[in-house]
């Protein structure tokens, strides 16, 4: 079965922090394409602001690593949102959901199975459309960060803990 993998990088950063263990993205490719043909692996992520030299350097190493193992990295610089009252930065926004959803739809002719790493209910219409096109959609995420509707709309749902033994990064010093 032709398979494509779509990673919501921001959601997975939060899931890893919550779970207190890290994902080995090479193992993800191996695990979810076992006996399947990988036709695409996409990692959507905000990149740090250019003035944060340390974060940019770390991000570039991670991005290069992902590319070297077969991911296509789609990124854009994080946007800092300021409070209109205080002028202080209140949050950083990456806003890559639209890019991920469109890529899932545009690439649909090339796969039968989409494996999505996200819990965001914004992807519900995309999943419904893919299923309408006869695609299977598997969702992988942290349960507390996954919408009930998304879990129930996908063909299969995998709690990250249920696949931990197969995808956990064991060498903490590697990327």
N, C-alpha and C positions, 0 to 999 in steps of 0.2 A: 504494500500500500504506500503510495506516495505521500510523504509527510512534510509539513512545514511547522516550524516552531517560532512562536512570537512571544518575546519577553518584554513585559512592562518593567523596565529597570528600576524606576522609582518605587514601584510597589514591592519589588523583590528586595530592595535595600531595607525597607521597613519590615518586611516579613522576616528577613534574616536577623535583624536587630531584636525583634520580638522573640524569635526562636532561639537566639543565642548560639547559632551555628551557621556556617557559611556554605553556600552552594558552589559546587565545582561545575562550571558551565560546560566543560568538555564531557563530564560524566552525564550531564543532562542530554547532550546530543546522543551519546552512546545508549543511554537507557530508553529514551523515547523513540529511537529509530531502530531498535533491535528488530531484525527481520523485516525492516521497512526501508524504503528508499527516501533519503533526505533530499528534498528539492529546494529547501531554503530555511535558513535560521536567521532571525532578525532580533536585534537587541535595541530597544528604544530607550534612550536615556538623556536626561538633561546633563549638559556639561557645565563645569563650574565657571564662574565669572573669570574673564581673562586676567583681571588684576589679582586673583588669588593664585600666585605662582606655584605654591606648594601643591594645592589641590589640582591645578591644571597638570602639573607634572605627573602626579599619581594617576589622574584620570587618563592621560595619554598612554601610560604603561598598560593600564587595564584595557583601554580601547584597542591598542595594538595586539594585546594577548587575545582578545575576543576575535579579532580579524584573523589572526594566525591560526585559530582552531576552526574557522569556518563560518563565523557569524558576519552578517552585514550589520554594521552599527549605524543607527539613525539617531542623530543627536542634534540638539540646539542649545545654545547658551541659556542657562537658567536666568529668569527674570526676577529681580528683587521687587517685592511689593511693599510699598511704604504706607503707613497709616496717614490718612489725610489730616488727622488731628495733631499728631506728634511729629510726623516726618520720619519716624523710626521705621526700620525694616521690620515687617511683621511676619513675612514668609517668603520663601523662594518657590517660584512656580516654573515647572518644566513644560507643561502643556503639550504632551506628545500623544495623547489619546487619539486625536483625529488622525495623525499620521499612521499610528498602529492600525486603527480600524480600516482606513483606506487601503493600506498595504494588504491586510487580510482579504479584503474584497478583490482588489486588483490581481492578486496572486492566486485567487481561487481556482482558475482553470488548470493550474499546475499541480494541485494536490487533492487528495481525498480526505486527509485527516489534518486538522489544525490543532496543535497543542499550544494553548495559551497560558502564560504565567501571569495572571492578574486576578484580582478579585473585584474589580471596578464594575459597577452596574452600568456604566456608560457603554460597555461593550455588548450589552444585551441585544440591541437592534442588529449589530453586526453578526452575533452568534445566530440569531433567528434567521437572518438573511442567508448565512452560510448553510444552515440546516435546510432551508428552503431550496438551496441549490444541490442538495443531496450530500453535503459534506458532513463528516463527523467532527465534533469539536470536543476536545478534552481540556478541562480547566485544572490548573495546578496552582494552589495558593495556600495561605494560612487561613484556617476557617474563620477566625475572628475578624479577618480583613476581607472576607469574601461575601458578596451580597447573596442572600438566599435565592433570589430570582436567577442569578447567573449560575449558581450551583445546580439548580433544578432544570435549567434550560440546556446546559451542555449535556452531551451524551454520557460523559464520565467526569467525575470530580475526584481529584487526588489531593488530599491533605498533604502538605509538604512533609509532615512527620511520617506518613505512610511510605514515602519513597526516600527517606533520609539515608538509609543504609546504602542506597544505590547512587545518590547524588551529592552526598556531603563532601566538602573539601576537607581532607584530613591534614594536609600540610599547610599550616597557618601562615607560613612565610611566603608561600607561592601566591600568585595572583588568583 
